[in-house]
Structures are given as structure tokens and as C-alpha cells.
């Protein structure tokens, strides 16, 4: 899976995946933007797999 991004990566304290920087059109309502890297990591762990995040210029790649 590959995603383009603005080149800024923000990590939560102790986070295993970067935080989303996507803005909602309706700021008072939580909007989902996809399945999320945390969910991908949880599924990989559940099935004894692994997730590797590589950050390249303007591209975030998860394997």
C-alpha cells in the first residue's frame, strides 16, 4: 500500500503509526478516512504478521 502525503510525518507519543493530518469538512463530526494504519497493524498482529512503514519523499509505503 502506498499513499502520497505532504512530506510531514507526525507521530503520537509512543505511537506505532503516524497520525492522520487529513482535515474533516465537518470539524464537529468525526470522519473516517479509510481503514487506518492502526487497523492494518492490528490485523497483521492478529494473524502473526508484521507491518513495515517506509517513508520516502512524498510517499508513505506500508508492507
Secondary structure, DSSP 8 states (H G I E B T S, - for coil): -EEE--S---B-TT-SSB------SSTTS----SS-HHHHHHHHHHTT----EEEETTEEEE-
